[in-house]
Amino acid sequence: MRIKWIFISIFLVSCSYSNGLPDIAIISVDQSGTDQNKIEFCSDFDMDKETAQAFFKQAKIITTLEMHSEYSYLPCFVKGKCLRKNISCSWEIRAGGTAYLEFDGKTVAYGCKSCSEQLIGNN
Amino acid sequence: MSKLVNGILVSEKITPKIFINIEKGRLIKINAIIIHQTGAATAKHTFNSYEKGGNGAHFLVDKEGVIYQTAHLTKKTHHIGKIKSKCFESGHCSKEELKKATDILYEKGKSYPSRILNLHKSEKKKNYPVRYPTNDDSVGIEIVGAFNKAIKKYEAVSKIQNDSLKWLIDQLHCHYAVTELNIYRHPEISYKQASEASSAAW
């Protein structure tokens, strides 16, 4: 009986960490902008909390080497706050399908190649 | 001085370490050289990635300035990604060409990745040097250098790495008709972090 509960516990933990990701709860969307003064290009890049949440659900943690070789780096970003393991964090999603999560003094990079439809402009 | 033998640059200054998994078909013409930084702290990180295949470049300069040749110069590698529009970036083109590129780049209702993909496809139909170089006509040189996620910057290229880079480019000049005007830092031609290779000098 005890072994059965251990297996159920492991299953529940692994489900809540799907894709190898810890749970990230998006709390707010605070800012959208551009880091190369590409205001016109980025003018319609924005997203709501639900879209940001869906992005992190599909994204995977990537190395900076993968970020360099496999993803485009576009100047448009959206930033906000989040909770991870009940500790506050901040996030940044970029138009090229990458993201950063700052948590507990560390910065983690994420990538999502299948998130294109979420990175569509609002107009 | 180096010799070019079957796509290998032969010199005591170059360590051959070919990864056939990153080679993607014949490279017929070399128009340009692209300077990259790896985004990883050691050469081993990049070699481990090359073992698995996928993207890579022809040469790698490690932290000690050792030059490795990682792909034959007769083979293409995927080291660039989607190219920018030279017309749009430089403004040196006809009004019609500029409008065409602008329309693709700013197309409403399309995702950002699909806009730059469509612009890349449109650019690839042009000949070099009207467009930026692609994987089909360029050699890639990676310089080992970490990317700091906290400050979002690549580390500076060291003097010993730049000395090796300069020597390697001089050798490529000897064997191919690639002039100074045809050497690019990766972010100049593709959508990459601006600090990549920004401190590379040759």
Interface residues (C-beta under 8 A of the other chain):
Chain A: Q36 E40 F41 D44 F45 T63 T64 L65 E66 M67 H68 S69 E70 S72 Y73 L74 C76 A95 G96 G97 Y100 E102 T107 V108 A109 S116 E117 Q118 L119 I120 G121 N123
Chain B: H36 Q37 T38 G39 A40 H45 T46 S49 G54 N55 G56 H79 G81 K82 L105 Y106 K108 G109 K110 S111 Y112 P113 S114 I116 A146 F147 K149 A150 K152 P187 S190 Y191 K192 Q193 A194 E196
